[in-house]
Amino acid sequence: MAKPDFDCCVFINCPFDEDYAPILQAILFCVTYLGFQPRLALEAMDSGQSRLDKIQSLIGASRYSIHDLSRCQSTEVGEHFRMNMPFELGIDQGCRRYGGKKFERKKFLILEEQKYRYQAAISDLSGCDIEFHAGHFDKAILKVRNWLVNEAGAKPEGPARIQQAYTNFQEWYYERQLASGASDEDIQHYPTKEMLTAMIEWNAIGRPVSFN
């Protein structure tokens, strides 16, 4: 199988928890809808390869990256900051600055849930263009769409059209999962890797409105 094209790959660095799943899935949909290929740690299943090696490989294979820093703040007493996302952003920054001429073309979209909150955790990012989604999947679609259109030359599909297409996809996916023997409860948990595969298939078969 041919390797994905560097210029079409988008590395996704974000939380993988259940609360964040609606935003992650919306981001994945927007990226695939606009003709790009998401790359994320969940796609690599080789247990003999360290997670860091996987991340470095994905970063090196992707011209574009989306880094969401929404989990850099603890929410409960005794809870630690989650530093994987800023750590991977740092690796990506290092790749762009020191990796050679090819990687100088890399482009980043940095997301956060709340405006200015990142400054308390990573003050070095002050002055950077950070986008905010307020925890809403539709805003995440808007931010990713605008970035891919302006920085990656994606076709300028309107945000409302992409959001409607996402609704169509969800209905198609729900009907297909029911037809395969899944229950409503099963479908509510939407495994992200499986859903991404379905997004790619849905685009390939002409973006049907319904499964039947």
N, C-alpha and C positions, 0 to 999 in steps of 0.2 A: 504494500500500500504506500502511495506517495506521501511524503511529509507535507503537512499543511503549509501554505504559503506564508512566509514571515510577514508580508505586508497586509495579510487578511486576518491575522490572529490577534485576539484581544485577551490578555492575561487578566483574570478576575481574582482580586485579592480582597476577600470580605469575610465576615462571620458566616459560619455554617450552622448556627443554632436555629431552633424551630421558630423563634420569634422573628428572626431576620429573613426566613425563607420566602415570604411573599415579595420582599424587595429583591432578593437575589434572583428569583424566578422571573420577575419583570425585567430586570437588567439582562438576563440571558435571552429573553424573548426579543427585546429591542435589538440586541447585538446580532442575533441570527436573522431577524426580519430585515435588517439593513444590509445583509449579505456578508457579515463577518463571522469568524469562527471563535467562540469563546474557548479559552484554555484555563482550566482550574484544577486544583490538586485532586478533586474528587474523581477526575477521569483516569488517574494513574493508579492501578490496582496492584502493582508489583510490590509485594511485601518485603522483597529482598533489597529494595532501593530505599534509602533514607528519605524522609520527608523533605529535608533541606535540599538534597540532590534533585528531587522531583521539582521543587519550586525553582531552583536555579535553571533547570532544563526548560521549564515552561516560560520563564522570563526571557531566556535567551532565544526562544522560538517565536516571540511575540513583539511586533513593532509597537502595539498599543497596549495600554494597561489601565485598568480601573481599580483604584485602591480606596476602599471604604474604611474610614477610621472611627466608625460609630461606636465601637466597643472599647475605646481606650480609657473609659472611666468606669470605675467600680460602682455598682448600684446598691450593694449591701455591706453591712459591717463585716469585716474580715475577708471580703472578696478582693482578689488581686486584680490590678490592671491586666488587660489582655493585650500583650505586646506583639503577637504574631503579625498583625496587619502593618504596624509601623516598621517592624523589622523587615518585612518583605518589601515595603516601599523603599527602605534604605538599600536593600540589595539591588532593586531595580534602578534607583538613582545611580548607584555605583556602576551598574552595567552601562548605563547611558554615558556617564562621564569618562569611564576608564576602559570600556570594552572595545574600543576601536571605532573606526569610521562608520561601519554598518549600524552600530547601536546609537550613534549620535542622532539618528532620525527617529528614535523612540519618542512616543507621546504619552502623557499621563493625564488621566482624569482623577482628581482626588475628591472624594465625597465625605461628608459628615452628616450626622443627623441634625445637630444644632449649630447654629452660627456662632463662631468664635470659640466654641468649647475646646477645640483642638489646641488653641494657643496655650492653655494651661498644661498640656501634656507634652507638646512638641513645639516649643516657641520658635525653633529654627524654620518652621513653615510660615511664619509671619511674612506677609507680602506676597505669598503664593495665591493663586486663584483657586480657592476651595469652594466647591458647590455643595448645597444643602438640600436634603430631601424631606426633612421633618418626619421621617418614619413612614412616608406615604409612597406606595409603589408607583402611583401615577406621576408623582414629581420625579421619582428616580428615572422613569421612562423619558420624561422631558429632558432631564439633564444629560442622559446618555445620548439621546437623539441629537440634541444640539451640538454636543461635543463631536460625535462621529461625522455629522454633516460639515462642521467647520474645520475639524482637524484631520479627518480621514477621507474627505471627499465623498461621503455617503450620499445617496440620492435623497434630496430634501423632502421626504415624506412628512406630512403634517403630523404633529403629536397626537391630535385627536384621531386621525386615521390609524396610527399605530396602536393606540389604546383600544380602539374598536376591534382591530385585528386580534389583539390579545384576548379580548372577551370571546371572539369567535373561536380562537384556538382552545381556550379553556372549556368551552361547551363541547367542541369536537373531542377533546381529550377525555372529558368526563363520560361522554357517550361511548367512546371506544373502550374505556376501562370497565364500564358496566357490562358491555358486550363480552369482555374477556373473562367475566366472572368476579370482578372486584365489587366490594360493598361500598356504600356511601362512606363508611368509616375508613375503609382502606384508602379511598381516593382523597380524603381530607389530608392525608399525610404526604401525598405527592413526593416520592423520592426524587431529589433534584437531578441526579444523573439520568434516571429514566425519563424524566420530564424533558431534559435537554435533548435527548435522543428523539423524543416525540416532536419537539419543536422543529428540529432539522428535517424530519420526515414530513411534517405538515407543510413546511415551505416547499419541499421538493415535489409534493403531489398537487400543488396549485392552491394551497391555502383554503381548503373547503370550509364552509360555514357550519356544516354538521357532519357527523360520521356516517349517517345513513343516506 
